[in-house]
Amino acid sequence: MALFHVRMDVDIPRDLDEQVRTDTVAREKAYSQQLQREGTWVHIWRIVGQYSNISVFDVESADELHKILTALPLFPYMDIEVMPLTRHPSAL
Ligand SMILES: O=C(O)CC1=CCC(=O)O1
């Protein structure tokens, strides 16, 4: 088990076909909710005032996280920043 803090900044081009946009966002939601149900996508929070989220993933490896992130339907329209996490020595 490895935890990763992930920031996703979404920037969908304004001229993207409306139907493609709607379909891509719907597929993104279904994909993320499936991973949340499975316990892999542990947290997803909106950053106030931005089309961005902060997420926490619980995966086996960086390779697994890479596969998950690159399969996101919105991946072509995102900047993604990943921070690997380890347990803080003062954590209870
Ligand atoms: O809206 C976002 O922050 C992008 C996104 C990731 C998972 C999801 O459902 O939307």
PDBQT file of the ligand as one rigid body, heavy atoms in Angstrom, charges set to zero:
ROOT
HETATM    1  O1  LIG A 101     -13.486  17.896 -11.940  1.00  0.00    +0.000 OA
HETATM    2  C1  LIG A 101     -12.327  17.483 -11.709  1.00  0.00    +0.000 C 
HETATM    3  O2  LIG A 101     -11.627  17.922 -10.777  1.00  0.00    +0.000 OA
HETATM    4  C2  LIG A 101     -11.762  16.365 -12.529  1.00  0.00    +0.000 C 
HETATM    5  C3  LIG A 101     -12.243  15.089 -12.032  1.00  0.00    +0.000 C 
HETATM    6  C4  LIG A 101     -11.517  14.081 -11.508  1.00  0.00    +0.000 C 
HETATM    7  C5  LIG A 101     -12.412  13.013 -11.144  1.00  0.00    +0.000 C 
HETATM    8  C6  LIG A 101     -13.703  13.577 -11.513  1.00  0.00    +0.000 C 
HETATM    9  O3  LIG A 101     -14.795  13.043 -11.410  1.00  0.00    +0.000 OA
HETATM   10  O4  LIG A 101     -13.558  14.826 -12.023  1.00  0.00    +0.000 OA
ENDROOT
TORSDOF 0
